[in-house]
Amino acid sequence: MRRFDLVVVGAGIGGGSLVYNLLKQGFTGSILVVDRGEAVSTGASAYSAGGFRNLWTTPINQQLCTRGISILKNFQDEMGVGIGFRQSGYLFTYYQDAWSRIPAAAEIWKSNGVDFELFTPAQVEAMIPGLRCAVDAVDPDVLEYLNMEAIAGGVYGKDCGSFDPSQAAVGYFERALTDFPVKPVLELNTEVLAVTFDASGRATGLRMKGHGGEETVEAGMVALCSGPWTNNLLKASGCPAEDLMPIIAQKRMMFLTDFPDQDPRWENIPLTIIDQGIYFKYESGNLLIGKAKSDTPDSLDTTFEPDYYVEEINLVMQERMPATATCKLKSGWASLYDTTGPDHNAILGWHANHPGLLLQVGYSGHGAMESPAVGIGLAELVITGGYRTIDLTPLRWSRFREGDLVKETIVI
Ligand SMILES: Cc1cc2nc3c(=O)[nH]c(=O)nc-3n(C[C@H](O)[C@H](O)[C@H](O)COP(=O)(O)OP(=O)(O)OC[C@H]3O[C@@H](n4cnc5c(N)ncnc54)[C@H](O)[C@@H]3O)c2cc1C
């Protein structure tokens, strides 16, 4: 039977960051990484919008994203792999009620040294071609139907932006597989069927199925970087309900359209969030648009629904930015969020009921920007037994039963 010191389930940006940072910090044990995909990054990392922002109100998210942005900024230099890093800003827009709560968040951002500006409606309009903050020109029935209000102001974060998480995953694995004395083993096209445990509940390895058939592998530690598929794996491993993650799998779609018009400013727009959480950003000469569907069930279904853009998102966009009425849908895709129900934040560190089982799951739609820093913290935990430079304790699995949730006070 093969034996490894660590087996990692999942070769997305999360698994990649963990393995690279372990080796960078001097881990000398043997590592096996397993993924069912045919290549590195075939899960959420491949379908992400790749947005990053340092506008948060909880210290842990603030710390992870501030550190994450500096890692991503230097990624090409350190790793030799381009990740399309664009620090083109984020622009959040608000109706009056939410806008009145922004001063409280602004105090937090100021004390955290975040570079941001509060925009008047005129400044918002100057940044996004054709956007109208007022709603006087919208038919009152349409306004009511779409539940739209005037935009009262905006928050512009200039250090925010976007990158390609898939390329970052590739970069992490390229370096991890070649640059260190210990060479991890990467096995793709391999389904992990179950995590194995001993009588005390300690994780002891995996049962998996690849080209060579079924195999049981022994491991000193098992790391789950397996996104929304984690609970299915734990259930298949015989774990009872109280051991599972409080996460649900939720379909999230992205839509690629052409620009509304020839205005050259589209090339430099920030990632902009408007009515009902619709967001859009520049993407290689196109607009990339997303919006969470409110009634998305807990399901691993990833069927792409182009009608959702045509019949719901664009209806709102064309009232806010009339020129977008002519935007043609060119392409799109669907993937999954691993949404942590209680507080929408990641679950990181050792599983309290299962020694040797390391968790990096439940990113709830912000794992691309957080996993570069998380990998550093988890590597510290594995190597030294504790967090050294990045304390991930607030995001421990046991916070749910302890009633110690990490809630963003102002959700932006
Ligand atoms: C549409 C969309 C937009 C997003 N936008 C943003 C954004 O703007 N900013 C941001 O920060 N985040 C965003 N996210 C979230 C972000 O993409 C994820 O949090 C991040 O990619 C998670 O990385 P991961 O490595 O944990 O998971 P994944 O990339 O999903 O990797 C998990 C891997 O585990 C493998 N796996 C699971 N179970 C098994 C098994 N039993 N056997 C073998 N292999 C297994 C899967 O094949 C997969 O490759 C977005 C996500 C989506 C879907």
The ligand as an SDF file (V2000), in Angstrom:
LIG
                    3D

 53 58  0  0  0  0  0  0  0  0999 V2000
  -19.1850   31.9610  -11.0100 C   0  0  0  0  0  0  0  0  0  0  0  0
  -18.2120   32.1370   -9.8730 C   0  0  0  0  0  0  0  0  0  0  0  0
  -17.6420   33.3800   -9.6450 C   0  0  0  0  0  0  0  0  0  0  0  0
  -16.7410   33.5610   -8.6100 C   0  0  0  0  0  0  0  0  0  0  0  0
  -16.1710   34.7860   -8.4530 N   0  0  0  0  0  0  0  0  0  0  0  0
  -15.2300   34.9700   -7.4700 C   0  0  0  0  0  0  0  0  0  0  0  0
  -14.5850   36.2220   -7.3190 C   0  0  0  0  0  0  0  0  0  0  0  0
  -14.8580   37.1820   -8.0380 O   0  0  0  0  0  0  0  0  0  0  0  0
  -13.6390   36.3290   -6.3560 N   0  0  0  0  0  0  0  0  0  0  0  0
  -13.2930   35.2790   -5.5310 C   0  0  0  0  0  0  0  0  0  0  0  0
  -12.4340   35.4440   -4.6850 O   0  0  0  0  0  0  0  0  0  0  0  0
  -13.9100   34.0840   -5.6610 N   0  0  0  0  0  0  0  0  0  0  0  0
  -14.8590   33.9070   -6.6070 C   0  0  0  0  0  0  0  0  0  0  0  0
  -15.4740   32.6950   -6.7340 N   0  0  0  0  0  0  0  0  0  0  0  0
  -15.1540   31.6300   -5.7790 C   0  0  0  0  0  0  0  0  0  0  0  0
  -13.8230   30.9920   -6.0940 C   0  0  0  0  0  0  0  0  0  0  0  0
  -13.7510   30.6830   -7.4720 O   0  0  0  0  0  0  0  0  0  0  0  0
  -13.6700   29.7450   -5.2460 C   0  0  0  0  0  0  0  0  0  0  0  0
  -13.8660   30.0900   -3.8750 O   0  0  0  0  0  0  0  0  0  0  0  0
  -12.2720   29.1350   -5.3990 C   0  0  0  0  0  0  0  0  0  0  0  0
  -11.9960   28.8840   -6.7480 O   0  0  0  0  0  0  0  0  0  0  0  0
  -12.2100   27.8740   -4.5900 C   0  0  0  0  0  0  0  0  0  0  0  0
  -11.0440   27.1750   -4.9120 O   0  0  0  0  0  0  0  0  0  0  0  0
  -10.8600   25.6890   -4.3830 P   0  0  0  0  0  0  0  0  0  0  0  0
   -9.5370   25.2430   -4.8200 O   0  0  0  0  0  0  0  0  0  0  0  0
  -11.2140   25.6670   -2.9330 O   0  0  0  0  0  0  0  0  0  0  0  0
  -12.0510   24.8740   -5.0940 O   0  0  0  0  0  0  0  0  0  0  0  0
  -12.1870   24.2970   -6.5770 P   0  0  0  0  0  0  0  0  0  0  0  0
  -11.4790   25.1370   -7.5740 O   0  0  0  0  0  0  0  0  0  0  0  0
  -13.6280   24.0500   -6.7870 O   0  0  0  0  0  0  0  0  0  0  0  0
  -11.4020   22.9350   -6.4910 O   0  0  0  0  0  0  0  0  0  0  0  0
  -11.9330   21.8160   -5.8080 C   0  0  0  0  0  0  0  0  0  0  0  0
  -11.4080   20.6000   -6.5200 C   0  0  0  0  0  0  0  0  0  0  0  0
  -11.7240   19.4530   -5.7630 O   0  0  0  0  0  0  0  0  0  0  0  0
  -11.9350   18.3890   -6.6650 C   0  0  0  0  0  0  0  0  0  0  0  0
  -12.7120   17.3550   -5.9740 N   0  0  0  0  0  0  0  0  0  0  0  0
  -13.7710   17.5370   -5.1400 C   0  0  0  0  0  0  0  0  0  0  0  0
  -14.2010   16.3550   -4.6760 N   0  0  0  0  0  0  0  0  0  0  0  0
  -13.4090   15.4090   -5.2240 C   0  0  0  0  0  0  0  0  0  0  0  0
  -13.3690   13.9920   -5.1270 C   0  0  0  0  0  0  0  0  0  0  0  0
  -14.2330   13.3030   -4.3500 N   0  0  0  0  0  0  0  0  0  0  0  0
  -12.4220   13.3250   -5.8330 N   0  0  0  0  0  0  0  0  0  0  0  0
  -11.5490   13.9980   -6.6150 C   0  0  0  0  0  0  0  0  0  0  0  0
  -11.5440   15.3480   -6.7490 N   0  0  0  0  0  0  0  0  0  0  0  0
  -12.4570   16.0350   -6.0510 C   0  0  0  0  0  0  0  0  0  0  0  0
  -12.7170   19.0400   -7.7950 C   0  0  0  0  0  0  0  0  0  0  0  0
  -12.5940   18.2900   -8.9880 O   0  0  0  0  0  0  0  0  0  0  0  0
  -12.0490   20.4010   -7.8920 C   0  0  0  0  0  0  0  0  0  0  0  0
  -11.0440   20.4690   -8.8820 O   0  0  0  0  0  0  0  0  0  0  0  0
  -16.3800   32.4780   -7.7700 C   0  0  0  0  0  0  0  0  0  0  0  0
  -16.9460   31.2200   -7.9970 C   0  0  0  0  0  0  0  0  0  0  0  0
  -17.8470   31.0480   -9.0330 C   0  0  0  0  0  0  0  0  0  0  0  0
  -18.4230   29.6890   -9.2670 C   0  0  0  0  0  0  0  0  0  0  0  0
  1  2  1  0
  2  3  1  0
  2 52  2  0
  3  4  2  0
  4  5  1  0
  4 50  1  0
  5  6  2  0
  6  7  1  0
  6 13  1  0
  7  8  2  0
  7  9  1  0
  9 10  1  0
 10 11  2  0
 10 12  1  0
 12 13  2  0
 13 14  1  0
 14 15  1  0
 14 50  1  0
 15 16  1  0
 16 17  1  0
 16 18  1  0
 18 19  1  0
 18 20  1  0
 20 21  1  0
 20 22  1  0
 22 23  1  0
 23 24  1  0
 24 25  2  0
 24 26  1  0
 24 27  1  0
 27 28  1  0
 28 29  2  0
 28 30  1  0
 28 31  1  0
 31 32  1  0
 32 33  1  0
 33 34  1  0
 33 48  1  0
 34 35  1  0
 35 36  1  0
 35 46  1  0
 36 37  1  0
 36 45  1  0
 37 38  2  0
 38 39  1  0
 39 40  1  0
 39 45  2  0
 40 41  1  0
 40 42  2  0
 42 43  1  0
 43 44  2  0
 44 45  1  0
 46 47  1  0
 46 48  1  0
 48 49  1  0
 50 51  2  0
 51 52  1  0
 52 53  1  0
M  END
$$$$
